[in-house]
Amino acid sequence: MNNDIWVQWFTKVFIKNCGKARPQLLILDSHHSHEVLEMLELAEKERIHILVLPPQTTHMLQPLDRVVFKPMKTAYEILHRIFGCQS
């Protein structure tokens, strides 16, 4: 993702859809494409806090992975063992 596309996404998608309540929090992985000064300045202006997860830790720290997808994966595996083995 190049810088222009990232800034466009941030302004036209994220800011437009995150609501008017401030401050907001945007959680990002540590990919270098997120290090765009223009986006960080816009975030500061819009009172949007940026939280960058440390490298190689997103699988443990990413909220959806821990709260939504892990329990869903566990439930799916249980159901697969129960119903998948009866064929």
JOCORLIN-V84324 format. One record per pair of residues at least 4 apart in sequence whose C-alpha atoms are under 7 Angstrom apart, sorted by sequence separation. I is the first residue (numbers start at 1). J is the second residue. D is the distance in whole Angstrom. If there is no record, write none. Layout:
I_J_D, I_J_D
This chain:
1_5_6, 2_6_6, 3_7_6, 4_8_6, 5_9_6, 6_10_6, 7_11_6, 8_12_6, 9_13_5, 10_14_5, 11_15_5, 12_16_6, 13_17_6, 14_18_6, 36_40_6, 37_41_6, 38_42_6, 39_43_6, 40_44_6, 41_45_6, 42_46_6, 43_47_6, 44_48_6, 53_57_7, 57_61_6, 58_62_5, 62_66_6, 63_67_6, 64_68_5, 65_69_5, 66_70_6, 67_71_7, 68_72_6, 69_73_6, 70_74_6, 71_75_6, 72_76_6, 73_77_6, 74_78_6, 75_79_6, 76_80_6, 77_81_6, 78_82_6, 79_83_6, 80_84_5, 81_85_6, 1_6_6, 9_14_6, 10_15_6, 11_16_7, 43_48_5, 53_58_6, 64_69_6, 65_70_6, 43_49_7, 59_65_7, 60_66_7, 26_48_7, 30_52_6, 24_47_7, 25_48_6, 26_49_6, 27_50_6, 28_51_6, 29_52_6, 30_53_6, 23_47_5, 24_48_5, 25_49_5, 26_50_5, 27_51_5, 28_52_5, 29_53_5, 30_54_6, 22_47_6, 23_48_6, 24_49_6, 25_50_6, 26_51_6, 27_52_6, 28_53_6, 30_55_6, 23_49_7, 29_58_7, 3_33_7, 2_33_7, 1_33_6, 7_39_6, 3_36_6
